[in-house]
Amino acid sequence: MRIGELAARSGVSVRALRYYEEQGLLKAGRSGSGQRHYPDSALERVHLIQMLYAAGLSSRTIAELLPCVEAKASTPQSRARLLAERDRIDAQISGLTRTRDRLDAVIAATESPAGCCAWEADAEGADAEAVGGGGATRVVRA
């Protein structure tokens, strides 16, 4: 498939696909006129690359680990790297969970009329407005 089709099917921009190729994450054959052509397996590879990027891995780390991930085989070094990345992701999840719990506590505290603060909507009710105008968010202490 050509680069435009891979972009459309994967939901990734053509520019990103070119970047993946530059980083050695994705390989394309070339036609006589120089157009990129990808095998059908490239779609799954792009999804895997996207998943690893979303997990916070750098392109360098992805390039190091991708062969092991795809082959479902690893060396002691690559296994240690994969475990370290998994531990880093677990720490991020824990931090995000704590942040969500704090936000839940603030939301619960501000839902009651006796809560510590209340939000005031603007005249159109679209978003909050700052005390004194200006269209910014305002918190009114109860």
CORJO-V312645 format. One record per backbone hydrogen bond with DSSP energy under -0.5 kcal/mol. NH is the residue of the N-H (numbers start at 1). CO is the residue of the C=O. Records with the same first field share a line. If there is no record, write none. Layout:
BEGIN
NH->CO + CO
END
This chain:
BEGIN
3->36
6->2
7->3
8->4
9->5
10->6
11->7
12->7
17->13
18->14
19->15
20->16
21->17
22->18
23->19
24->21
25->20
26->20
29->37
31->35
34->31
37->29
38->1
42->39
43->40
44->40
45->41
46->42
47->43
48->44
49->45
50->46
51->47
52->48
53->49
54->50
55->51
56->53
57->52
62->58
63->59
64->60
65->61
66->62
67->63
68->65
69->65
70->66
71->67
72->68
73->68
79->75
80->76
81->77
82->78
83->79
84->80
85->81
86->82
87->83
88->84
89->85
90->86
91->87
92->88
93->89
94->90
95->91
96->92
97->93
98->94
99->95
100->96
101->97
102->98
103->99
104->100
105->101
106->102
107->103
108->104
109->105
110->106
111->107 + 108
112->108
115->112
118->140
120->138
122->127
125->122
129->120
133->130
140->118
141->139
142->116
END
